[in-house]
Amino acid sequence: MADESCRTSRDIPGLVGRCSGINIKILKCGGLTEGLRMIHTARAHGLKLMLGCYSQTSMGNTAANSLGSLVDYIDLDSHLNLKDDPFVGCRFDDGYLINRDLPGLGVIHA
């Protein structure tokens, strides 16, 4: 998987044939819109997809998880390493991230 060498959808065509997939980090690519653009671009090139994170709070990981049904792998656990995460977002249930049944992203302030 291409990780740090793939930050936006513009990076994807140059990676075709060099890797089997890309790791999308919502925090680094610029948000959900660019993340979705990356998903469509990578799929058009036959690449696998993973959602990853980098020291994100549960708000960032919950936002990223909203794209989870469109990717092959999800690795959104950085909020579990934070001592004082100011948000409560998706929860883990038997190894799965489950978004809460609340308006918007389903995130509340802790």
Secondary structure as UniProt FT lines:
FT   TURN            4..5
FT   HELIX           9..11
FT   HELIX           13..15
FT   TURN            17..18
FT   STRAND          21..25
FT   HELIX           26..29
FT   HELIX           32..44
FT   TURN            45..46
FT   STRAND          48..52
FT   HELIX           58..65
FT   TURN            66..67
FT   HELIX           68..70
FT   STRAND          73..74
FT   HELIX           78..81
FT   TURN            83..84
FT   STRAND          87..88
FT   STRAND          91..93
FT   TURN            94..95
FT   STRAND          96..98
FT   TURN            104..105
FT   STRAND          108..109
//
